[in-house]
Amino acid sequence: MSAQNPTPSGGPTVEGPHDPEHDPTASYALEPDVTAALTRRVLATSGATVEVRSPLNGAPLAHIPQSSDADVAEAFARARRAQAAWARTSLEERSAIMLRLHDLVLDRQDEIIDLIVWESGKARKHAFDEPLHIALTARYYARTAHQHLDTQRRLGVVPGLTRVEVNRIPKGVVGIISPWNYPFTMALCDGLPALMAGNAVVTKPDAQTMLSALLGAELLEQAGFPRDLWQVVAGPGSRVGTAIIGQADYVCFTGSTATGKLVAKGCADRLIGCSLELGGKNPLLVLRDADLEKAAEGAVRASFSNAGQLCVSTERLFVADQVYDRFVERFVARTEAMTLGATLEWGNDMGSLISQDQLDTVEAHVEDAVAKGARVLTGGRARPDLGPFFYEPTILEGVTPEMTCFGHETFGPVISLYRFHDEADAVARANEGEYGLNASIYSQDGPRARAVAREIRCGTVNINEAFGATFASIDSPMGGMRQSGMGRRQGSEGILRYTEPQSVATQRLVRFAPMLGMSDETYAKVMTANLRLMKKLGRA
């Protein structure tokens, strides 16, 4: 793999001495005034702060104020007051604000991308996916708000005499706990439909990437959303996350399966709903008739986008015997041609892992696999010469069930290759384990590939694409089966989860009880005859 200069460039820096012992602000990668304006958006009065550093080079970025339990309670109080007024705002006005957000995100995408790269260490082209996804999400819900939220007429029990309408009532205040891997996208994408449906939001972004989330909050206010409608708190999940679950009317969580189960238990105790996008061990199938060049290109993106730190990225790659050797040759060559770098510039194919913990996990999984007999076709080592948490994109062959990376999510740039002869066997192996988030299939026979897709137990399946086709199709639901989660983001499911359906029925002329001196027995016979008649007329 080729490497670019590991010294970050192209972003705002502070001129002056580089000795933080004598000048604490001199070495900060971002302008202190900029980060101070963002961190003031955290509702925090505890006086405690936590320093965050860039995974690119370890440079300090900011000190994030930490919220107390009282701060979380105050955030919910403010949000509830704002939500009461917001729920009375017309869909037209909400949509207009959402479309202004769309434009703001596109206009300020360079600033957004810079901040994402500083905080997450990902390559710039992968950071670009985030403002792109938020713009798509904002535009979709602005344009389809009436479709999802307008009062709908339904069939009444007595044709012409029973009028039934279903209203969509906002839940109230939605709690969102978002992860670090896509810090701008995940901070906003679940909250936008919540706002569109008339809710307020209290959000706890991950501590490692708070600034990207806070920039999103700034853009929401600039677009025209009331400031108190979107509250940001900060602190450890065990305390602040638990406080959110204890006060929200609905919770949206993206993260690990283990933590997701705790979130689900907390919501169940309060009888509130939740949606959870959790872990995955996502499979990619290369069928015998696949275009191997396209499959190899897609496999690189599926495996190594954001250094593999993507919930829907591929960690298991099943290839038909008939094309295995030719595919592997292409896949390895494309992987070895990737450019790694710790810069803010375009041109890097892969950036850094987020932290020492992630690097430790990746190293442990690869070392365990190699010790038990797996072969490294390329990669397999850390790259401290590029940055503190860099690890080469790695392809393993000969991975077996006793190896940790066989069934456990690595969440890093590591992919395991497997041969298959029979497609039914490949599907069965793809369905092994407890996860079911995303899958990919490469084949030049579309109908056949779609038939195979129906057999795979994953919430999304991409054909001749890594993950972008489903991820960017906002009109379609996205989420996991089995241990990969519950509920869906995007599409109608992504906004209706934040509403309570309310049925309102108006009855005219007749009542559901005996009339005109009719006995109970006669009433029962008349109703039975009516049921038989409705069936003959083909009525539901």
Secondary structure, DSSP 4 states (H G I P E B T S, - for coil): -EE--SS--SS----S---TTT-TTTT-SS-HHHHHHHHTTB---S--EEEEE-TTT--EEEEEE---HHHHHHHHHHHHHHHHHHTTS-HHHHHHHHHHHHHHHHHTHHHHHHHHHHHH---HHHHHHHHHHHHHHHHHHHHHHHHHHS-EEE--SSTTTEEEEEEEEE-SEEEEE--SSSTTHHHHTTHHHHHHTT-EEEEE--GGGHHHHHHHHHHHHHHT--GGGEEE--S-IIIIIHHHHHH-SEEEEES-HHHHHHHHHHHHHHT-EEEEE----EEEEE-TTS-HHHHHHHHHHHHHGGGG--TT-EEEEEEEGGGHHHHHHHHHHHHHT-EE--SSSTT-SB---S-HHHHHHHHHHHHHHHHTT-EEEE--SB-TTT-TT-B--EEEES--TTSHHHHS---SSEEEEEEESSHHHHHHHHT-SS--SEEEEE-S-HHHHHHHHTTS--SEEEESSSSHHHHT-TTS-B--SGGGEES-BSHHHHHHTTEEEEEEEEE-S--SS--TT--HHHHHHHHHHHHHHHHHTT--
